[in-house]
């Protein structure tokens, strides 16, 4: 069973994506910030990360840098609000596998994640 980590400061997004990916057969962990995310990646065998770009404290770019420094092969898929598209180029340079613009189509997101991780 693949293990996916969802990192978003919005509880509603975390719960929606947890339900979606649990139904797809994934083991799902949730983190509200970068510190929790890095701790979970360190403690568990995570197969992929869905990471929001705008998170208080350590933002998505900083979290992505830290992930890629320690776990360079771990696929990271970025989620960003429409107004933050300037971050996408930087995320791509740092090794983000995919990105999704909020509001996203959950079925498109599910299919893209499935194709990347299976």
MDTraj code that builds the backbone (N, CA, C; nanometers):
import mdtraj as md
import numpy as np

residues = "UNK UNK UNK UNK UNK UNK UNK UNK UNK UNK UNK UNK UNK UNK UNK UNK UNK UNK UNK UNK UNK UNK UNK UNK UNK UNK UNK UNK UNK UNK UNK UNK UNK UNK UNK UNK UNK UNK UNK UNK UNK UNK UNK UNK UNK UNK UNK UNK UNK UNK UNK UNK UNK UNK UNK UNK UNK UNK UNK UNK UNK UNK UNK UNK UNK UNK UNK UNK UNK UNK UNK UNK UNK UNK UNK UNK UNK UNK UNK UNK UNK UNK UNK UNK UNK UNK UNK UNK UNK UNK UNK UNK UNK UNK UNK UNK UNK UNK UNK UNK UNK UNK UNK UNK UNK UNK UNK UNK UNK UNK UNK UNK UNK UNK UNK UNK UNK UNK".split()
xyz = np.array([
    [0.0848, -0.1181, 0.0000],
    [0.0000, 0.0000, 0.0000],
    [0.0890, 0.1241, 0.0000],
    [0.0659, 0.2135, -0.0953],
    [0.1424, 0.3379, -0.1041],
    [0.0992, 0.4327, 0.0067],
    [0.1949, 0.5124, 0.0529],
    [0.1711, 0.6059, 0.1630],
    [0.1913, 0.7472, 0.1094],
    [0.0880, 0.8289, 0.1217],
    [0.0930, 0.9661, 0.0734],
    [0.0791, 1.0621, 0.1910],
    [0.1524, 1.1720, 0.1842],
    [0.1474, 1.2756, 0.2873],
    [0.0831, 1.3996, 0.2271],
    [-0.0177, 1.4516, 0.2947],
    [-0.0860, 1.5735, 0.2509],
    [-0.0493, 1.6847, 0.3481],
    [0.0094, 1.7922, 0.2940],
    [0.0553, 1.9042, 0.3758],
    [-0.0211, 2.0296, 0.3330],
    [-0.1107, 2.0755, 0.4194],
    [-0.1898, 2.1953, 0.3918],
    [-0.2343, 2.2518, 0.5251],
    [-0.2326, 2.3837, 0.5376],
    [-0.2745, 2.4431, 0.6645],
    [-0.4265, 2.4482, 0.6788],
    [-0.4998, 2.4221, 0.5712],
    [-0.6463, 2.4225, 0.5767],
    [-0.6976, 2.2813, 0.6080],
    [-0.7604, 2.2687, 0.7229],
    [-0.8113, 2.1388, 0.7670],
    [-0.9070, 2.0781, 0.6654],
    [-0.9945, 2.1591, 0.6073],
    [-1.0917, 2.1081, 0.5112],
    [-1.0255, 2.0425, 0.3904],
    [-0.9194, 2.1025, 0.3391],
    [-0.8456, 2.0455, 0.2253],
    [-0.7811, 1.9136, 0.2671],
    [-0.7178, 1.9122, 0.3852],
    [-0.6535, 1.7891, 0.4331],
    [-0.7542, 1.6754, 0.4432],
    [-0.8696, 1.7037, 0.5019],
    [-0.9702, 1.5985, 0.5212],
    [-1.0302, 1.5523, 0.3889],
    [-1.0570, 1.6448, 0.2985],
    [-1.1101, 1.6092, 0.1666],
    [-1.0128, 1.5183, 0.0928],
    [-0.8856, 1.5563, 0.0909],
    [-0.7858, 1.4767, 0.0189],
    [-0.7594, 1.3439, 0.0893],
    [-0.7669, 1.3429, 0.2218],
    [-0.7496, 1.2161, 0.2934],
    [-0.8596, 1.1187, 0.2540],
    [-0.9834, 1.1651, 0.2513],
    [-1.0948, 1.0786, 0.2130],
    [-1.0779, 1.0286, 0.0689],
    [-1.0424, 1.1190, -0.0203],
    [-1.0244, 1.0843, -0.1616],
    [-0.9181, 0.9759, -0.1790],
    [-0.8015, 0.9956, -0.1169],
    [-0.6913, 0.9014, -0.1380],
    [-0.7049, 0.7739, -0.0549],
    [-0.7758, 0.7800, 0.0560],
    [-0.8046, 0.6580, 0.1315],
    [-0.8941, 0.5671, 0.0478],
    [-0.9928, 0.6257, -0.0201],
    [-1.0806, 0.5484, -0.1080],
    [-1.0038, 0.4869, -0.2247],
    [-0.8925, 0.5492, -0.2622],
    [-0.8087, 0.4977, -0.3708],
    [-0.7140, 0.3871, -0.3229],
    [-0.7136, 0.3611, -0.1909],
    [-0.6308, 0.2549, -0.1374],
    [-0.4968, 0.2992, -0.0822],
    [-0.4784, 0.4287, -0.0637],
    [-0.3538, 0.4802, -0.0069],
    [-0.3614, 0.4843, 0.1456],
    [-0.2466, 0.4706, 0.2080],
    [-0.2310, 0.5057, 0.3480],
    [-0.2034, 0.6558, 0.3458],
    [-0.2752, 0.7349, 0.4247],
    [-0.2652, 0.8806, 0.4181],
    [-0.2246, 0.9372, 0.5532],
    [-0.1224, 1.0232, 0.5507],
    [-0.0844, 1.1004, 0.6692],
    [-0.1103, 1.2470, 0.6387],
    [-0.1355, 1.3235, 0.7449],
    [-0.1675, 1.4653, 0.7302],
    [-0.0727, 1.5502, 0.8134],
    [-0.0365, 1.6666, 0.7569],
    [0.0449, 1.7633, 0.8290],
    [-0.0095, 1.9026, 0.8014],
    [-0.0137, 1.9852, 0.9064],
    [-0.0639, 2.1216, 0.8931],
    [0.0473, 2.2213, 0.8649],
    [0.1733, 2.1780, 0.8804],
    [0.2855, 2.2695, 0.8571],
    [0.4099, 2.1909, 0.8160],
    [0.5132, 2.2638, 0.7813],
    [0.6355, 2.2016, 0.7317],
    [0.7082, 2.1180, 0.8345],
    [0.7055, 2.1613, 0.9590],
    [0.7757, 2.0872, 1.0636],
    [0.7126, 1.9495, 1.0841],
    [0.5785, 1.9464, 1.0881],
    [0.5085, 1.8181, 1.0987],
    [0.5386, 1.7308, 0.9775],
    [0.5388, 1.7936, 0.8594],
    [0.5628, 1.7184, 0.7355],
    [0.6996, 1.6524, 0.7374],
    [0.8030, 1.7277, 0.7720],
    [0.9389, 1.6728, 0.7729],
    [0.9523, 1.5620, 0.8761],
    [0.8865, 1.5778, 0.9895],
    [0.8893, 1.4747, 1.0935],
    [0.8231, 1.3459, 1.0438],
    [0.7081, 1.3597, 0.9776],
    [0.6378, 1.2416, 0.9264],
    [0.7177, 1.1713, 0.8164],
    [0.7817, 1.2487, 0.7302],
    [0.8631, 1.1885, 0.6239],
    [0.9794, 1.1119, 0.6859],
    [1.0360, 1.1681, 0.7901],
    [1.1483, 1.1049, 0.8585],
    [1.1064, 0.9764, 0.9303],
    [0.9832, 0.9731, 0.9818],
    [0.9367, 0.8594, 1.0616],
    [0.8708, 0.7482, 0.9802],
    [0.8207, 0.7809, 0.8613],
    [0.7438, 0.6840, 0.7821],
    [0.8022, 0.6695, 0.6428],
    [0.7661, 0.5616, 0.5783],
    [0.8072, 0.5396, 0.4404],
    [0.7036, 0.6048, 0.3490],
    [0.7227, 0.7323, 0.3202],
    [0.6281, 0.8101, 0.2394],
    [0.6638, 0.7918, 0.0919],
    [0.5611, 0.7669, 0.0092],
    [0.5819, 0.7457, -0.1341],
    [0.5569, 0.8711, -0.2170],
    [0.4853, 0.9677, -0.1618],
    [0.4569, 1.0911, -0.2341],
    [0.4013, 1.1963, -0.1402],
    [0.4251, 1.3234, -0.1740],
    [0.3805, 1.4350, -0.0909],
    [0.2970, 1.5303, -0.1753],
    [0.1790, 1.5641, -0.1241],
    [0.0976, 1.6722, -0.1813],
    [0.1179, 1.7919, -0.0903],
    [0.1775, 1.8972, -0.1427],
    [0.2255, 2.0085, -0.0610],
    [0.1649, 2.1399, -0.1067],
    [0.1004, 2.2100, -0.0143],
    [0.0464, 2.3423, -0.0435],
    [0.1605, 2.4430, -0.0469],
    [0.1480, 2.5414, -0.1348],
    [0.2526, 2.6417, -0.1501],
    [0.2520, 2.7434, -0.0363],
    [0.1334, 2.7837, 0.0085],
    [0.1221, 2.8885, 0.1099],
    [0.0872, 2.8267, 0.2442],
    [0.1878, 2.8156, 0.3293],
    [0.1680, 2.7619, 0.4633],
    [0.2392, 2.8567, 0.5597],
    [0.1731, 2.8978, 0.6673],
    [0.2400, 2.9863, 0.7637],
    [0.3655, 2.9220, 0.8223],
    [0.4616, 3.0034, 0.8539],
    [0.5879, 2.9530, 0.9088],
    [0.6831, 2.9211, 0.7960],
    [0.6970, 2.7950, 0.7641],
    [0.7825, 2.7496, 0.6545],
    [0.6923, 2.7325, 0.5328],
    [0.7156, 2.8128, 0.4261],
    [0.6276, 2.8025, 0.3098],
    [0.6612, 2.6809, 0.2240],
    [0.5791, 2.6573, 0.1223],
    [0.5939, 2.5389, 0.0385],
    [0.7294, 2.5265, -0.0289],
    [0.7857, 2.6378, -0.0732],
    [0.9179, 2.6347, -0.1380],
    [1.0240, 2.5913, -0.0378],
    [1.0189, 2.6455, 0.0817],
    [1.1159, 2.6071, 0.1852],
    [1.1017, 2.4595, 0.2215],
    [0.9775, 2.4139, 0.2333],
    [0.9541, 2.2725, 0.2653],
    [1.0051, 2.1845, 0.1517],
    [0.9752, 2.2227, 0.0276],
    [1.0217, 2.1473, -0.0893],
    [1.1736, 2.1376, -0.0907],
    [1.2422, 2.2483, -0.0638],
    [1.3902, 2.2465, -0.0589],
    [1.4397, 2.1468, 0.0449],
    [1.3803, 2.1499, 0.1642],
    [1.4232, 2.0601, 0.2717],
    [1.3979, 1.9144, 0.2343],
    [1.2816, 1.8871, 0.1734],
    [1.2500, 1.7498, 0.1322],
    [1.3526, 1.7020, 0.0303],
    [1.3795, 1.7833, -0.0706],
    [1.4686, 1.7416, -0.1789],
    [1.6135, 1.7295, -0.1324],
    [1.6526, 1.8044, -0.0289],
    [1.7877, 1.7912, 0.0276],
    [1.8064, 1.6542, 0.0916],
    [1.7047, 1.6054, 0.1605],
    [1.7165, 1.4796, 0.2346],
    [1.6611, 1.3581, 0.1607],
    [1.5566, 1.3788, 0.0813],
    [1.4894, 1.2688, 0.0124],
    [1.4707, 1.3087, -0.1341],
    [1.5782, 1.3140, -0.2072],
    [1.5760, 1.3703, -0.3432],
    [1.4834, 1.2964, -0.4390],
    [1.4608, 1.1684, -0.4172],
    [1.3779, 1.0892, -0.5083],
    [1.2286, 1.0929, -0.4735],
    [1.1932, 1.1519, -0.3606],
    [1.0540, 1.1543, -0.3167],
    [0.9720, 1.2488, -0.4053],
    [0.8678, 1.1977, -0.4738],
    [0.7849, 1.2844, -0.5573],
    [0.7049, 1.3836, -0.4718],
    [0.7135, 1.5107, -0.5090],
    [0.6398, 1.6162, -0.4401],
    [0.5512, 1.6861, -0.5422],
    [0.4229, 1.6916, -0.5118],
    [0.3245, 1.7550, -0.5990],
    [0.2747, 1.8810, -0.5298],
    [0.2895, 1.9940, -0.5944],
    [0.2574, 2.1222, -0.5334],
    [0.1132, 2.1628, -0.5622],
    [0.0505, 2.2262, -0.4629],
    [-0.0830, 2.2843, -0.4784],
    [-0.0689, 2.4338, -0.4525],
    [-0.1254, 2.5152, -0.5416],
    [-0.1112, 2.6591, -0.5267],
    [-0.2388, 2.7309, -0.5683],
    [-0.2633, 2.8441, -0.5055],
    [-0.3758, 2.9273, -0.5465],
    [-0.3385, 2.9967, -0.6769],
    [-0.4379, 3.0329, -0.7536],
    [-0.4153, 3.0899, -0.8860],
    [-0.3178, 3.2074, -0.8836],
    [-0.3255, 3.2921, -0.7822],
    [-0.2411, 3.4114, -0.7751],
    [-0.0956, 3.3841, -0.7435],
    [-0.0601, 3.2611, -0.7162],
    [0.0769, 3.2273, -0.6764],
    [0.1546, 3.1548, -0.7858],
    [0.1124, 3.1711, -0.9095],
    [0.1740, 3.0960, -1.0183],
    [0.3222, 3.1278, -1.0366],
    [0.3676, 3.2427, -0.9884],
    [0.5097, 3.2753, -0.9999],
    [0.5972, 3.1778, -0.9209],
    [0.5403, 3.1119, -0.8218],
    [0.6157, 3.0137, -0.7436],
    [0.6373, 2.8826, -0.8194],
    [0.5545, 2.8569, -0.9199],
    [0.5597, 2.7287, -0.9904],
    [0.6948, 2.7070, -1.0579],
    [0.7483, 2.8096, -1.1226],
    [0.8783, 2.7948, -1.1892],
    [0.9867, 2.7566, -1.0897],
    [0.9860, 2.8223, -0.9750],
    [1.0842, 2.7896, -0.8716],
    [1.0649, 2.6469, -0.8217],
    [0.9403, 2.6070, -0.8022],
    [0.9110, 2.4707, -0.7557],
    [0.9589, 2.3682, -0.8585],
    [0.9376, 2.3952, -0.9867],
    [0.9841, 2.3039, -1.0916],
    [1.1362, 2.2905, -1.0881],
    [1.2059, 2.4023, -1.0719],
    [1.3533, 2.4002, -1.0657],
    [1.4024, 2.3189, -0.9470],
    [1.3260, 2.3207, -0.8390],
    [1.3641, 2.2476, -0.7182],
    [1.3253, 2.0998, -0.7231],
    [1.2522, 2.0592, -0.8273],
    [1.2220, 1.9179, -0.8426],
    [1.0794, 1.8758, -0.8168],
    [0.9850, 1.9708, -0.8104],
    [0.8447, 1.9324, -0.7937],
    [0.8009, 1.8504, -0.9145],
    [0.7291, 1.7424, -0.8895],
    [0.6862, 1.6509, -0.9960],
    [0.5657, 1.7043, -1.0728],
    [0.4694, 1.7583, -1.0008],
    [0.3453, 1.8086, -1.0593],
    [0.3023, 1.9312, -0.9811],
    [0.2116, 2.0089, -1.0398],
    [0.1492, 2.1154, -0.9621],
    [0.0035, 2.1282, -1.0021],
    [-0.0768, 2.1728, -0.9063],
    [-0.2200, 2.1886, -0.9248],
    [-0.2588, 2.3266, -0.8747],
    [-0.3470, 2.3924, -0.9487],
    [-0.3943, 2.5248, -0.9114],
    [-0.5284, 2.5117, -0.8414],
    [-0.5383, 2.5739, -0.7244],
    [-0.6639, 2.5758, -0.6485],
    [-0.7551, 2.6830, -0.7068],
    [-0.8839, 2.6599, -0.7159],
    [-0.9492, 2.5342, -0.6817],
    [-0.9218, 2.4289, -0.7892],
    [-0.8890, 2.3092, -0.7478],
    [-0.8569, 2.2029, -0.8431],
    [-0.9724, 2.1053, -0.8549],
    [-0.9714, 2.0323, -0.9639],
    [-1.0671, 1.9247, -0.9860],
    [-1.0126, 1.8029, -0.9112],
    [-1.0828, 1.7557, -0.8090],
    [-1.0304, 1.6470, -0.7259],
    [-1.0076, 1.5188, -0.8054],
    [-1.0885, 1.4961, -0.9086],
    [-1.0720, 1.3742, -0.9876],
    [-0.9495, 1.3832, -1.0778],
    [-0.9223, 1.5017, -1.1289],
    [-0.8010, 1.5237, -1.2077],
    [-0.6772, 1.5072, -1.1185],
    [-0.6849, 1.5636, -0.9990],
    [-0.5766, 1.5509, -0.9019],
    [-0.5535, 1.4038, -0.8684],
    [-0.6610, 1.3319, -0.8389],
    [-0.6516, 1.1895, -0.8065],
    [-0.5858, 1.1113, -0.9197],
    [-0.6309, 1.1347, -1.0419],
    [-0.5762, 1.0616, -1.1563],
    [-0.4279, 1.0925, -1.1774],
    [-0.3899, 1.2185, -1.1625],
    [-0.2493, 1.2566, -1.1799],
    [-0.1604, 1.1937, -1.0729],
    [-0.2076, 1.1939, -0.9493],
    [-0.1314, 1.1330, -0.8402],
    [-0.1214, 0.9818, -0.8628],
    [-0.2316, 0.9188, -0.9005],
    [-0.2295, 0.7756, -0.9276],
    [-0.1292, 0.7419, -1.0380],
    [-0.1300, 0.8193, -1.1449],
    [-0.0360, 0.7936, -1.2552],
    [0.1079, 0.8105, -1.2116],
    [0.1340, 0.9064, -1.1264],
    [0.2712, 0.9310, -1.0802],
    [0.3186, 0.8226, -0.9831],
    [0.2310, 0.7767, -0.8942],
    [0.2750, 0.6876, -0.7861],
    [0.2530, 0.5397, -0.8104],
    [0.1734, 0.5027, -0.9095],
    [0.1473, 0.3601, -0.9287],
    [0.2258, 0.3017, -1.0440],
])
top = md.Topology()
chain = top.add_chain()
for i, resn in enumerate(residues, 1):
    res = top.add_residue(resn, chain, resSeq=i)
    for name in ("N", "CA", "C"):
        top.add_atom(name, md.element.get_by_symbol(name[0]), res)
traj = md.Trajectory(xyz[None], top)
